[in-house]
Amino acid sequence: MLRKTTIDFLKNLKKNNNKEWFDANRTEYLMAKEDFEGLVSIIILQLTKIDARYGELKPKDCVFRINRDVRFSKDKSPYKTNMGAGFSIGGKKSNMAGFYLHIEPGQNFVGGGLWMPDADALKKIRQEIDYNFNKFKKIVEYKTFKTTYGGISMENSLKNPPKGYDIENKAIEYLKLKSFVTSKSILDSELLDKKTIQKVQTSFNTIAPFISFLNTAITD
């Protein structure tokens, strides 16, 4: 579970997204950061039940910086108003599919997959879906997966079939995807509940076969 002060800090940061306020409240930020990293540490330990390699991760390998990259953005707000962690084998900067936790008051979510993979990985994933569509379909259309997450996101998709695939391909709607992700909302109150870890782990367990399918495609 998280402390209420962590949620409160993020709410206040959203209202005061400037360096002066942040510097004046750095102690509160460091406390919130420590709280979040503590949660991440426990999640890492839980993920070893899915794959022992997650045990090689440390919180710093998973937690994203709170500072925004504003170089190419019209929005010059210096800080993110969320705390996020990506749990991928090899760390958040690896090209592997993984799990994700996003803490942002009123917009929290858990999920996972692979966002905008590079051309080589995308090609491999499409090939794996095409070759093993029955297996892929069984994973993403599994009842618990669909009731928990609603399936995988179909938003980031090509208008036409990718090169080399026919419009009549039974997997075509999945083959047109450019990202392979899914997410599920979490209430602020759930994050403050003693069962937070259990709920996050249950959510991650549900999409573990999906993550594994993507990683098998990339690495094999």
JOPEGI-V607199 format. One record per residue. N is the residue number from 1. OMEGA is omega in degrees with one decimal (none if undefined). Layout:
# JOPEGI-V607199
n: {N/N}
omega: {OMEGA/OMEGA}
This chain:
# JOPEGI-V607199
n: {1/2/3/4/5/6/7/8/9/10/11/12/13/14/15/16/17/18/19/20/21/22/23/24/25/26/27/28/29/30/31/32/33/34/35/36/37/38/39/40/41/42/43/44/45/46/47/48/49/50/51/52/53/54/55/56/57/58/59/60/61/62/63/64/65/66/67/68/69/70/71/72/73/74/75/76/77/78/79/80/81/82/83/84/85/86/87/88/89/90/91/92/93/94/95/96/97/98/99/100/101/102/103/104/105/106/107/108/109/110/111/112/113/114/115/116/117/118/119/120/121/122/123/124/125/126/127/128/129/130/131/132/133/134/135/136/137/138/139/140/141/142/143/144/145/146/147/148/149/150/151/152/153/154/155/156/157/158/159/160/161/162/163/164/165/166/167/168/169/170/171/172/173/174/175/176/177/178/179/180/181/182/183/184/185/186/187/188/189/190/191/192/193/194/195/196/197/198/199/200/201/202/203/204/205/206/207/208/209/210/211/212/213/214/215/216/217/218/219/220}
omega: {175.6/174.1/179.2/-179.9/178.2/176.8/-179.6/179.0/-178.9/176.6/-179.7/178.2/179.5/179.6/-174.0/-174.4/177.8/-174.2/-178.2/-180.0/-177.4/179.9/-179.5/-178.0/-177.3/178.6/178.5/177.7/-178.7/176.7/179.0/179.3/178.8/179.3/-179.3/179.8/175.5/176.6/179.8/179.3/-179.5/178.8/177.4/179.5/179.5/-177.6/177.2/176.5/176.8/179.9/-176.3/-177.2/177.0/179.4/178.1/-177.4/170.5/-179.4/-178.7/178.4/-172.8/-172.7/178.7/179.2/178.8/178.2/177.5/171.7/-173.5/-174.4/-175.4/-177.5/174.8/177.2/-176.8/176.0/-171.2/-173.0/170.0/178.3/178.2/169.2/-176.7/177.4/176.7/-176.9/178.7/175.7/-175.3/177.6/-174.3/-178.2/179.5/179.5/-178.4/172.6/-178.9/-178.8/-177.2/175.7/-175.9/179.3/178.3/-174.2/-179.8/-178.2/-179.8/172.9/170.4/179.2/179.1/-177.9/179.7/-177.0/175.5/177.6/179.0/-172.4/-177.8/179.7/179.4/178.6/-179.1/179.6/178.9/178.0/-178.4/177.5/-179.4/-177.6/-174.4/-174.8/-179.8/178.4/-179.3/-179.4/178.9/-179.6/-172.4/177.9/175.1/-172.3/-178.1/177.5/-176.0/179.8/180.0/-173.3/-175.7/-176.7/177.5/-177.9/178.8/-173.5/-175.0/-170.5/174.8/175.4/-178.7/178.7/176.3/-178.3/177.8/-178.6/-177.1/179.9/-178.5/178.5/-175.9/179.6/-167.2/-178.9/176.1/-179.8/179.1/-178.8/175.1/174.6/-179.4/-172.8/173.9/-179.6/-178.2/-178.4/175.0/177.9/175.8/-177.6/179.2/179.8/-179.0/-177.8/179.6/-178.0/-178.5/-177.4/-179.0/-178.2/178.4/-178.8/177.7/178.2/178.9/178.4/-177.9/-178.0/179.7/178.0/177.2/178.3/-179.2/179.3/-179.8/-178.4/175.5/178.8/-175.7/-170.2/-177.9/none}
